[in-house]
């Protein structure tokens, strides 16, 4: 219904809700992009099945395992794989912190500043009997969204690098099979350059305003 009156209740500011939506969508893009590493060694159906069934931790462990078996994977690329998995892990923790939290009852400290501060609460990790209440500025949320998008963009660049790397070795192999000199082929074929890393994401630290037990 296009004329459905919504919402009929109080929500957080539109700016906060907007940036939380961007965070959710950017993270989903980033999370799915890791399938690139699986598609390097499995067909698309198997890679999609593993992406769907494995947790983030399990998927990262599998990626580390299969990429370590890649005979063409040099030390520099191994470092890039490790970097992106660490980058993603921080973004995943930030996403879970935000989207597994719930709105907190506004406190006196945020009264009149609701457009700038988002006040959330969640159970303390390992202690479900304790509720943590914390605040985030809109700039912190925007930065988190941008960090997730930067990780996704970097994954696209890595995918292009892996594609170009495979093309390089395919041309080299076919040239050798044709009896051409490998040195002459290498001299005429540039090895792809690794993309520039994005800055490491900053972990959201839900420092509590107060704890309720």
Secondary structure, DSSP 4 states (H G I P E B T S, - for coil): -TT-----S----HHHHHHHHHHHHHHHHHHHHTHHHHHTTS-HHHHHHHHHHS-HHHHHHHHHHHHHT-TT--HHHHHHHHHHHHHHHHHHHHHHHHHT-EEPPPPTTTTT-TTTEEEEEEEETTEEEEEEEEEEEHHHHHHHHHHHHHHHHHHHHHHHHHHHHHHHHHHHHHHHHTT--HHHHHHHSPPPPPPPPPPPPPPP----SEEE-
